[in-house]
Amino acid sequence: MQEPLLGAEGPDYDTFPEKPPPSPGDRARVGTLQNKRVFLATFAAVLGNFSFGYALVYTSPVIPALERSLDPDLHLTKSQASWFGSVFTLGAAAGGLSAMILNDLLGRKLSIMFSAVPSAAGYALMAGAHGLWMLLLGRTLTGFAGGLTAACIPVYVSEIAPPGVRGALGATPQLMAVFGSLSLYALGLLLPWRWLAVAGEAPVLIMILLLSFMPNSPRFLLSRGRDEEALRALAWLRGTDVDVHWEFEQIQDNVRRQQLTGITPILVYLQSIFDSTAVLLPPKDDAAIVGAVRLLSVLIAALTMDLAGRKVLLFVSGYAVGWGPITWLLMSEVLPLRARGVASGLCVLASWLTAFVLTKSFLPVVSTFGLQVPFFFFAAICLVSLVFTGCCVPETKGRSLEQIESFFRTGRRSFLR
């Protein structure tokens, strides 16, 4: 009598396997636990964000010092101070524009490394400045580097991270940027403004050294037809004990088919803002406290993003927990691979052009209408952003980049379940 098929087992058939095959998320999670190299690669990359956050708020303690300077070549008027604070955002916009080309021309990793050149040159100019033009040029160059890294690093991190921890790793660019800002505020209590610029060179040099030993993004390599190199990079990131062929084939198949919230002017002029209020502590101490709170908030976001989801945090949190880290993560998640390099640069360009308008106009608006007017405007923008999030933003927690791209290409929500 023939044996029933129910429960029959063979090399190619198993009706009810005792242990179901792991899901893509489970496979990636196991690989992450077995090998920590993906964390090392992420850390090496996000040192660029540390430098970005440090450079962004460099003017917070420096502008008050230069406004009191007795050197006529370095003494800043209110108009010059507004340019010194805002010209960084013009440089960042130019960096985002260049990322539209460099992200796909050099690749994500080499573009991040390239940002070290204008960053180091900008810090050197500000450290040795003997005139306003050197301060403005140095500020523009560090802004250019910041805009370039803002476009390249989130893409690099999202493309090397497994789905199960992509939210946590995707928050690290913002985490390191906030840590860089906090470090500037803390050092500003101890060092004169020239030495603050000298100290900014250190993370740039460490980033270059570490990234020299890290692989490029496997997805970028596959998009350029460098399949063997992509497989080696993926195997290095996931670990030698993990079978990466399933993930590699999914990526390969996909390749074959296809700032108005006001945070920037607040951070740039933070110490000056506290100067105009009736707070009890010295403005320098207040700025450092804000930096510490931002760091704690982003750390909370990094720890909860893969548990609570991106959309929930956008609704229930402020900038540091939600809008800061999540918007850049979502940018790198929802953009299709074939357009990710160019589109991420375009996003940074739009963000920093907006930041320039806000930062350049902030001090004149405060002088004319008072501090409450720009903050009411920022609150209105945040309300509009909440409505947009509720209507248009999908939840991407725990999904591979290929699943997310399939959802936007077909409109089928089953890809996100």
N, C-alpha and C positions, 0 to 999 in steps of 0.2 A: 504494500500500500504506500502511495506517495506521501512523503512528509508534508504537512501543511506549511504554507509560506509564512504564516504568522509566527514571528519570532525566529525565523530561519536566519542563519548567519553565514556569511561567506566573505571572500575577499572583496567583492564588489557590492554586497547587499547586506543590509542590517536594518530590519523593520523597526525595531525598538532598541536602538543603541543604549547601553547602560549609561554612557556619559556623552551628552550631546557635544558637537564640536563647538569650540569657543567662538563667541561673536568677535567681530573686528575690534570692538572696544576692549573686550577681555584680552585678546591677543596683545594689543598695544599696551594694556596696563601691566600684563605680566612682563613684557619686554622692558618696560620702564623700571619695574621693581628689580629686575635682574641686572640692569645696566644703567649707570648714572651719567653716561657720556652726554646724553641729550641735555642734561642740566648744565654740564660744563660748557657745552656749545652755546646754550642760552645765556649763561652768565658772561661768557666772553663777548657776545654780541651786545648785551644790554649795558655794558660799560659805556657804550656810546650814548645811551640815554642818560646815564649818570652825568656825563660831561654836558649833555644838552640841558638838563635841569640846573646844573651848576651855572652854566653860561646864561641861561634865561634870566635868573634873578641876580646876576652879578651887579646890576645897577642899584639894587635895593639899598645896600649900605654905601655904595660908591658915590651915588648922586649927592646925598647929604654931605659927604666928605668933600667933594669937589665944589659944591656950592659955598663951602666955608674956606676953600683954598685961597691962599695969599698969592699964589703964582698966577699972574694975569693970563698966561697961555693955557692954563688948565681950569681956571675959574669958570663955572657954568652958570649961565643965566637960566631963567625958567624955560625959555624957548629952546636953548641948547640942550637942557636936561631932557625935554620931551623928545628931541631927536635922538639923543643918546639912549634913551629907553626904548624907543620904537623902531630904530633902524635894524635892530636884531630881527624883527619880524619880516622886514623886507629881504634880508639875507636868507631867512628860513623859507620864504616864498620862492626865492631863486633856487634854493636847495631842493625844494619839492619839484620845481620845474626840471631841474637836471636829473632828478631821480626817474622821471618819465623815460629818459633815455638810458641812464646808467644801470638801472635795475635790470633791464633785459640785455644790455650790451656787455656789462662786466659780470653780471650776476649779483645776487643779494650780498654774499659775503665780501666780495671785492669792493662793492660799492660802499659798504660800511667801513672797510679799511681805508678806502680813498678819503672818507670824511675826516680822517685824522690830519690830513695835510692842511686844509683851511683852518681846522680847529687849533692846531699847534701854532700856526702862523698868527692867528687872531689873538691868542693869549699872549704871544711874544710881543706883539705890537702894543697891547694895552699895558703890559708890564713895563715896557720901556717908553711909554708915551711922553712926549714933551710938547704936545699940541693937540687941539681938538680933533684934527683930521685923523691922527693915529688912533684915538679912542673910537671914532666912528668907523674907521676901516676895520679895526680889530673886532669891534662889535658885529659888523656886517659879516665878516668871515666866520666867526663862531656861530652866527645865525645860519649861514649857509650850511655849515656842517650839521647843525641841529635839524634843519629841514630835510637834509639828505638822509640822516639816520631815522628821522620820524617816519619817512616813507619806506625805508628798506628793512629796518629791524623788525617791526611787527610782521612783515611778510616772511622774513627768514625764520622767525620763531614759530609762526603758525605752520610753516611748511615742514619743519623738522619735528614738531611735537606730535605725540600720539593723541588720538581724540580724547582719551580719558583724563588727560592732564593739560589739554591745550588751553583751557580757561585759566588755570593757575599760572602756566608759563606765559600765556598771553597777557597777563596782568603785570609781569615783571618789567616790561619797558617803562610803564608808568610808575611802578614801585621804585625803580632805580632813578628815574627822573626826579621823583619827589625826594629820594634820599640824597641826590646830588644838590637839590635846592636847600635841604636842611643842612647839609655839610657847609654850603656857602654861608648860610645864616650863622652857623656855629663858629666857623672860622672868622667871620666878620666881626665877632666879638673880641678876637685875639690879634688878628693880622691887619696891617695897613693895606690899602687898596691895591698897591702894586704887587704885593706878595700873594694876594688872593688870586691874581692872574697867573703868577708862577705856579701856585698849587694846582691850578686847573690843568696843567700839562701832564700831571702824573697819571690820571685815569686814561688819558689818550694813549700814552705809551704802553700801559699794561694791556689795553684792548688790542693794540696792534700785535703785541707779542703773543697773546693767547689765541687770537683768531688765525694766526699763521699756522696753527696746528689743527684747526677745526675743518670739517668738510663743508662743501657747498650744499645748498638745498637739493635733495634728490629730485624734487619736482622740477626745479629749474634745469637741472642736468638732463632730465628726460625730455623736457621741452626743446632742448637743443640737440637731441639725438645722441647724447653721450650716455647710452644705456648701461654699459659696464661700470662706468664711473659712478652712475647713480645708484646701482645696486651695491657697490662697495660702500658708498656713503651711508645708505640706509642700514646696511649690516653693521657698520661702525656705530651708528647712533642707537640701534636697538640692542646690540650685543651679539656676541658670537653664538650664544646658546639659544637664540630665537630664530625661528624660521620666518624670514621676511618676504618670502616669495609671494604669498597671498597679497600682502599690502603692496608690494612692488607691482604686481599684475594689475591691481585696481587703479593705481596711479597711472600706469602705462596705458591702460584702456581709456582712461579719461583724457589723457594727452592726445591720443589718437583721434578721439571724437571732436575735439574742439580747439566853530569856535566863539560863536556869538554868545555863549554863556557868560563871558566877561572875565574868565579866570586869568587871562594873560595880563591885561593892564593892572589887575589887582596885585598879582605877584611881582610884576616889574616895579611898581611904585609902592610896595607894601609898607616899607618903613616911612615913606612920606605920608601915606594914608594915616598911619598911627600918629604921626607928628601933628596931624590936624584934628585929632580926636582927644577926648578927655580921659584916656585910659590911665590907669595908675602906674603900670610898669613902664620902664624906658622902651621906646619904639624898637630898639635892637632886640630886646628880650621878647617883645611881642611877636616880632617876625620869626624868631627862632621857635616860639611856641606854636605858631601856625604851621611851620614846617614839620614839627614833630607830630602834630595832629594829622596832617596830610599823610605822613608816612604810615602812621598807625591805621588810617582809613584804607589806604591802598593795600596794606598787608591783610586786612580783613577781607577785602575784595578778592585777593589772590587765593585765600584759603576757602572762600565760600562760593566762588564763581562756578565751579564744576558741580557743586551740590545744589545751590539755589537756582542757578541758571542766569543767563545774561539779562533777560528781559525783566525778571523780578528785581534785580539789583538796580536796573535803570529807573524803575518806578519808585523804589522805597529808599533810595540813598541820594546823597549829594554828589558833588563833582568828584571828590577824591575816591569814593567807594564805587561810584557807578560811571558817570559820564567821562571821567578821565581815562581809566584803564579800558573800559568796555568798548567805547566807540572805535578806538584804534584796533582792538582785537576783532570786532565785527567787520571793520573794513577789510582786514586781511582774510577773514573767513568767507565773506559773501562774494568777493570779487572773483570772477573766473580766472583760471590759470593763465589763459592766453592774453588776458588784459591786465593781470594783477600788477605787473611792474609799472606800466604806464598809468593805470587808473589810481594806484596808490600815490604816485607823485602828483597827480591832478588833485586828489583829496587834500594833500599837504599844501599844495599851492593855494587852493581856495581857503583853507583854514588860516594860513598865515597872512594872506592878503587881508582877510577879515580882521585878524589880530592886529595888523598894522593900523588899520583905520581906527580900531578901538583904542589902541595904545597911544597913538599920536593925538587923538582927540580927547583923551581922558582928562588930562590936566587942564586944558582950556575949558572943558565943560564943567568940571568941578569948580574952577575959579568963577565962572559966570553964573551957574545955576545951583551950585552946592553939591555935596557928596551924594545926596539922596537920589538925584535924577538918574545918573548912570546905573545905580543899583536897582531902581524900579524898572529900567529898561532891561537889565540882565534877567530880572525875575520874570518879565513877560516872555522873553525868549525861552526861558526854561519851561514855562507853561506850554508854549507851542511845541517844544521838543517832546514833552510828555504825551501830548495828543498824537503826534506823529509815531512815537514808539508804540503806543497802544494799537494803532491802526495798521502799521506797515512793517514792523520789525518782527521777523520770525525768531523762535528759540532755536539756537544752534548747539546747545549743550550736548556733549557726548556724540556728536555726529562727525563723520570724516569730512574732509574738504570736498571729496568727490560726491558724497551724499548731498551736501549743501548746494553744490553747483547743479546737481541733477534736479533739485527742487526748483531753483530759479529758472532752469532751462525748460522744464516741463510743467511747472505749476502744481505738481502732484505732492500733496502733503505727506503721502505715505513714505516718501524718502526721508522725512524727518521724524518718523515714529520708530 
